[in-house]
Amino acid sequence: MLKKSDSSNPSLLRRLLRNRSGTAGLILVTLYLIIGVLGAVGVTPYPSLEQHARDRLKPPSVQYALGTDLFGRDVASRLMEGAANSLRVALLSVAISASFGTLVGTTAGYVGGRFDNIMMRVMDVFFALPALLMALVIVSILGPGINTTVLAIAIVYTPIFARVARGPVLSVKEMEFVLASRCLGTSDARIIARHILPNTLAPLIVQVSLALSWSLLTEAGLSFLGLGTQPPTPSWGVMLSESRGIAEMAPWLMLFPAVAIVLGVLSFNLLGDGLRDVLDPRLRGQKG
Amino acid sequence: MIRYLAQRAIAFIPTLLGVSILIFGAIRLVPGNAIVAMLGTEAGMLTETQRQSLEVYFGLDKPPVEQYFNWLGGVVRGDLGLSVRHGQPVLDVILARFPVTLQLALMAVTIALAVGIPIGILSAVKHNSIIDLLGRVLSLLGLAVPNFLLGTLIIYVLSVYFRILPNSGDYVAFAENPGRNLSQMIFPAFTLGFSFSASVMRTTRSAMLEVLGQDYMRTARSKGLNEGTVIRRHALRNALIPVITIVGVEMGYLLGGTVIIEEIFALPGIGRLVFNAISQRDYALIQGITLFIAFNFVIINLAADLIYTAVDPRISYA
C-alpha cells in the first residue's frame, strides 16, 4: 500500500534507477520524448515533407543520416515528426482513457451494488471485441485521421482503466480509516479524493505506462492499415507500410521505422515494468 | 455442473446484447448509405424509385429501433440478414471464411504453446541459465515487436533472400491441398504465434516459480520421485491454470483480431472480411461478424472454465 507521504523513502526516481528495466525504460522514454519534442517544434534536419527530386531513394549518408524515400524526403526528419505524431496520439488517448476509466471504476467500486454491476457489465461489452476491431469500427464511423485515432484508442482502453481502478477501491473502502473519515462527516467526493484515490494510484501509474506502449502499437497498426495518421503526414506505421514493395531496393525504408516502433513500444513497457516493481511489488510477475 | 454452465451462459446474454446494440447504434452513425456505397459514389445513377425499392428490399427504410428488433428477431432464428455487398445471407458469408481464421488461430496457439511452455518451464527450473536468458529476450521481443511489423519483415526476408512469396496466388483450403495450404498458413501462424508465445512463456515461468516454492514439491521429492515426474505431475499441472486462462483470452481475440495479418498475407478470413465490410459499409455483415466474434469470445471463455476442472480437480462447479 502506498503511504500518503513518501518523504522518508528515497524518491521514486531514485528507486526507479535502482531497477534495471526501470533505468532502461527511463533512458529510452527520455530519448523518445526529446526526439518527439524536436520533431514537434520542427527542429529536424530537413522539413519532413520537403521533396528532394534529385536525391530519391538515397541510402544513409552524411547528407541524409537515415537515407531518403521514394519522393526524396529525409527519413530521419520524417521519423522525428512521426515520433511527435504518435506521442501526441498516445498521450492524448491515454490521458482521456485514464481519467474517464478511473472515474468510472472508482465510482462504480465506491458506490457498489447495482450501479457497480451495470457499469462493469457495460465495460465487459468492450472486452468482448478485440481492441483493433473496436478501433476499426470507430474509425469507419468517424473517418480516418489523428483525432479519430485518439478517440478510438481512448474508448478501447477506458474499460481497462476502469477495471484497474475498481479493484483496489473495493478493498480500501472497507478499511477503518475510511469508516472513521465517514463518521467525521466527510463527503463522499472528499473521501474518494483524499483516501481512496491515493491508494489506487500505484497500479494506475503502472497501467498508464503500459497503456502508452499499447496505444503506440495501436496507432502504428491503424496507420499501417491506412486508417490512422494520413499520408503525407509522417507516422511510423505509414512509413513501414509504404516501405513494402520497395524495401528490396531500399531496405533502410523498412529498417528504421521498424526499429523506431520496437524501441518506442519497448521504452514505455520497460518503464511500466520498472514502475510496477518499485511501486507495487505484489504485482511482480503478472502481465498487464 | 450443467446448472453452472447454464447460469454462465445466461450471464453472457447481456454482454452479447450490449455488443449488438453498441455496434448497431454505432453503424447507424456512419456517414453515407449502404446502397449508395455499394453502387459507388454515383448515387445519381439511381432513380429515386430504384433507390427506395432497394432500401425496402434490405429493410433500410424503417426507423433504426425497428430495424434493430427485426434484425435481433432474425438472429435468434439464426438469420443474420443479407449482405448487401455479397448478395448472400451474412451467416453463409461468415461461415465460408471462418475456417481460414480458425485454422490460423489454432496453428498460432499451437506454435505459441510449443515454444512458450518448454522455455517457460526450463527458465523457471534452471533459473539464470542460458534458457532463462533466451526466455527473457523472447519475452521482450514478443512485447515490443507488433505482429504487423513481424509479418512485414518475414515477407521481406522470404521474398528477398529466399525468393518465396508466401502471399502470392490464391488461397487453397487444407482439404484441397494440405501441403500448399500449410505453406500458405505457416508464416502468418508463426507471426501471430510469436508474440503470444512470449506471454505463454512469461505466464508459465512465473506460475512455475510460484509452484516450485510450495511445500508439496519438497514432499514429492522426499518421497523419492525423480525430478522429471515431480516437474510434470506436480509442478506443471498446478502451473497450467493461468496458462489456460490466457490461451482462452488469446484464442477469443485471434478468432476475430487477425485483421492486419490476414491483410498482409492476403488470407481470406474473418479479419479481412470485416475490414472490407467496414470500408464498403456493409452494415449487415459488420453487425453479423462483430456479434459472431463476441459470441466466439464468450464460448471460448466458457470452454476455458471447463478445462480448468479437467486439469485441476480442486475446481468444481457442481
Interface residues (C-beta under 8 A of the other chain):
Chain A: R121 V122 D124 V125 A128 L129 P130 A131 L132 L133 L136 V137 I138 S140 I141 G143 S213 L217 A220 G221 F224 L225 G237 L240 S241 S243 R244 A247 E248 P251 M254 A258 I261 V262 L263 V265 L266 N269 G285 Q286 K287
Chain B: P14 T15 L16 G18 V19 L22 I23 A26 I27 L29 V30 P31 L140 L143 A144 V145 P146 F148 L149 T152 L153 I155 Y156 S159 V160 S199 R202 T203 S206 L209 E210 I246 Y253 G256 G257 V259 I260 E263 V274 F275 I278 S279 R281 I286 T290 I293 A294 F297 V298
